[in-house]
Amino acid sequence: MLRLTRPANVVTAVADILAGIAISGYFLLVGSSEWSWISIIALIASTKGLYAGGVVFNDVFDAELDAVERPERPIPSGIVSKTEATLWGLLLLTIGIGASIIVHRSLFSITVALAIAIAVCALVYDKWCKHHFIAGPLTMGLCRGLNLLLGISIIPGAVETHWLFGLIPIIYIAAITVVSRGEVHGGGKPALYFAAFLYTAVLATLLIISINNGQFIPAMFFILGFATMILPPLVKAIQKPIGPLIGKAVKSGVIGLILMDATWAAAFGLPYYALAIALLLPLSILLARLFAVT
């Protein structure tokens, strides 16, 4: 059951939430005596349930295809039945939405609406959009963009102010999704070049945001780390677009989200908090050695 949830990826979803909280200004505008750690923990629990539930249904809907292309996965290998995986995915999504209610102690908060939207987008991607050339990358990216907003929603009014920042993860994850299509049989160079363009656009945007916020120097360390992690594997895949190299580029791209999230925190004046987010990277890398990322 644990293998189905992609534990290394779940850590990156938690990093999204922490980045969203940083963007909201929660730790800058609210006194430490007023911080609600219950709300923070509830947001983390929510994203864990939503992300894990989404990837479980990814395997549920792809069970027949995986039986041919990836027979080692839990469902086609017989470790978990399709029914058991479906119930597991439903439980996780329910936990994700339920935890979002705790954040503001309300059924009708923006946080709950975002959690429901993430669950719906994940299921729509898994069932209908995954193999669509345009809808697939956009829907997968939308899940991540909404996840960043889920963290921002710890201050409900901050979502209205900062919602545009949700476009950055959409672009980045769309790029990774484009790359991942060549993971099994290899890919074409035009798609990989397009992904490189999107990566560069994301890095440039983060740099501009940090400059506008007067946080160029602290953010630059994390931007450089982010670029160093995601670009070299993609360049190798462009030079030789075979499945294994593309798989490494995808893996680096997914785990590299943690450094993107650390960059958000640094760009919004929280360098030590950014460092704490970056410390999730070794945990994600360790889990990626034990469990599949894609």
Secondary structure, DSSP 8 states (H G I E B T S, - for coil): -TGGG-HHHHHHHHHHHHHHHHHHTHHHHS-GGG--HHHHHHHHHHHHHHHHHHHHHHHHHTHHHHHHH-TTSTTTTTSS-HHHHHHHHHHHHHHHHHHHHHHHT-TTSHHHHHHHHHHHHHHHIIIIITTSTTHHHHHHHHHHHHHHHHHHTTSHHHHHHHGGGGHHHHHHHHHHHHHHTTTTT---HHHHHHHHHHHHHHHHHHHHHHHHTT-HHHHHHHHHHHHHHHHHHHHHHHHS--HHHHHHHHHHHHHTHHHHHHHHHHHTT-HHHHHHHHTHHHHHHHHHHHS---
